[in-house]
Amino acid sequence: MRIVQELPGLERGQALHCVGGSDLCDLFDITPAMLTQLVKRGIAIRLGRNSYDLEQSTRNYVKHLRGVASGRGGEEQNLTLTGERARLARAQADAQELKNAALRKELVKADEVERRWADILRSLRARILAMPSRLRGTLDLSPEQVQRIDRELRDTLSELGHGND
C-alpha cells in the first residue's frame, strides 16, 4: 500500500493521509463494491476521485466492525433486529389476546365442539330413523308405506353424509 499524498492537516495540526481505492480495499480486505457501500454509509471517507482519508476511514471501519461484532450491527442489522423485535412483540400480543379470550370463555376447544356436534348429529339420526315406526302406529300405514318412508329417510341421510357428491 502506498499513500497517494500527505496533505497539511486541517484538524489538530496533523497531516491528512490519502490513499487510493484499491489500496483501501486491500487494507480492509473488501471488494470495490463493498467500498462503494461503505462510502454511501459514511464509513469510508472519500476526499476526491480515487482518494480516501486513510485514518478516518480506518477508524470508522473499525467502529463499524465492533458494532457488528457486539450485535449492534450496522444499519441493515439494526433494521433486521428492529423488525424481529416488532414481530416478536406482535406474536406475544396475539398470544396474550388468545389467553384473555379463553379466560373470558370466548374460545372453546375444537375437539370439544367436534365431540358435541357428533353427539347431536347421532341423536338426530336416531330420531329420524325412528320416525317410520312411530308414524305406522299413528297414521295407520301399511308395511310397504313404512318401508318406503324408511328408505327415503335413509337415502336422504346418506346423501347428507356424503355432502351431495
C-alpha positions in Angstrom: 0.0 0.0 0.0 1.2 3.4 -0.8 0.0 6.7 0.5 -1.0 8.8 -2.5 -0.3 12.1 -0.8 0.0 13.7 2.5 -1.8 16.9 2.9 -1.3 19.5 5.5 -3.7 18.7 8.3 -6.9 20.5 8.7 -7.5 19.2 12.2 -5.2 19.4 15.2 -2.2 20.2 13.1 -1.8 16.6 11.8 -1.3 15.6 8.2 -4.1 14.1 6.3 -3.2 10.8 4.7 -4.8 10.0 1.4 -4.9 6.5 -0.1 -6.3 5.1 -3.4 -9.4 2.9 -3.6 -7.7 -0.3 -4.5 -5.2 0.1 -1.6 -8.1 0.8 0.8 -9.8 -2.4 -0.5 -6.6 -4.4 0.1 -6.2 -2.9 3.6 -9.8 -3.7 4.6 -9.9 -6.9 2.6 -13.1 -5.9 0.8 -14.3 -5.6 -2.8 -14.7 -2.3 -4.6 -18.5 -2.8 -4.5 -18.2 -3.0 -0.7 -16.1 0.1 -0.6 -18.8 1.9 -2.5 -21.3 0.8 0.1 -19.0 2.0 2.9 -18.8 5.4 1.2 -22.6 5.6 0.9 -23.0 4.7 4.6 -20.4 7.3 5.6 -17.8 4.8 6.9 -15.2 5.3 4.2 -14.4 9.0 3.7 -13.9 9.9 0.0 -11.7 13.1 -0.5 -11.8 13.1 -4.3 -11.6 10.9 -7.3 -10.0 7.6 -6.1 -8.7 9.3 -3.0 -9.8 8.3 0.6 -8.9 9.6 4.1 -6.9 6.6 5.4 -7.0 7.4 9.1 -10.7 8.4 9.4 -11.9 5.7 7.1 -9.9 3.1 9.2 -11.3 4.5 12.5 -14.9 4.4 11.1 -14.5 0.9 9.7 -13.1 -0.5 13.0 -16.0 1.2 14.8 -18.4 -0.4 12.3 -16.8 -3.9 12.8 -17.0 -3.5 16.6 -20.7 -2.7 16.3 -21.3 -5.7 14.1 -19.4 -8.0 16.5 -21.2 -6.7 19.6 -24.6 -7.4 18.0 -25.5 -3.8 17.4 -24.6 -4.2 13.7 -24.8 -1.7 11.0 -28.0 -0.1 9.6 -29.1 -3.3 7.9 -28.5 -5.3 11.1 -30.4 -2.8 13.2 -33.3 -2.8 10.8 -33.5 -6.6 10.9 -33.2 -6.6 14.7 -35.9 -4.0 15.0 -38.2 -5.9 12.6 -37.6 -9.1 14.6 -38.4 -7.4 17.8 -41.6 -6.0 16.4 -42.6 -9.4 15.1 -41.9 -10.9 18.5 -43.9 -8.2 20.2 -46.9 -8.9 17.8 -46.7 -12.6 18.4 -46.6 -12.0 22.2 -49.6 -9.6 22.0 -51.5 -12.2 19.9 -50.8 -14.9 22.4 -51.9 -12.7 25.3 -55.2 -11.9 23.4 -55.9 -15.6 23.0 -55.3 -16.2 26.7 -57.6 -13.3 27.6 -60.3 -14.6 25.3 -60.0 -18.1 26.8 -60.3 -16.6 30.3 -63.5 -14.7 29.3 -64.8 -18.1 27.9 -64.9 -16.6 24.4 -63.0 -19.5 23.0 -63.8 -23.2 23.0 -61.6 -26.2 22.2 -62.2 -27.6 18.7 -62.2 -31.2 19.9 -64.9 -30.4 22.4 -67.0 -28.7 19.7 -66.5 -31.6 17.3 -67.5 -34.2 20.0 -70.6 -32.2 21.0 -71.7 -31.8 17.4 -71.1 -35.5 16.7 -73.4 -36.3 19.7 -76.1 -34.0 18.4 -76.0 -35.5 14.9 -76.0 -39.1 16.2 -79.1 -38.2 18.3 -80.8 -36.5 15.3 -80.0 -39.5 13.1 -81.5 -41.9 15.6 -84.7 -39.9 15.9 -85.1 -39.6 12.1 -84.6 -43.3 11.7 -87.2 -44.0 14.4 -89.9 -41.9 12.6 -91.3 -44.6 10.3 -92.1 -47.0 13.1 -93.7 -44.1 15.1 -95.7 -43.0 12.1 -97.0 -46.5 11.4 -99.0 -46.6 14.7 -100.3 -43.0 14.5 -101.2 -42.9 10.8 -102.2 -46.5 10.2 -99.7 -47.1 7.5 -99.1 -50.3 5.6 -95.8 -52.1 6.0 -94.9 -51.2 2.4 -95.6 -47.5 3.1 -93.4 -47.6 6.3 -90.7 -49.4 4.3 -90.9 -46.7 1.6 -90.6 -43.8 4.2 -87.7 -45.6 5.9 -85.9 -46.0 2.5 -86.4 -42.3 1.7 -85.1 -41.1 5.1 -82.1 -43.4 4.9 -81.3 -42.2 1.3 -81.6 -38.6 2.4 -79.3 -39.2 5.4 -76.8 -41.0 3.2 -76.8 -38.1 0.7 -76.3 -35.6 3.5 -73.5 -37.7 5.0 -71.6 -37.7 1.6 -72.1 -34.0 1.0 -74.2 -34.5 -2.1 -71.3 -35.8 -4.1 
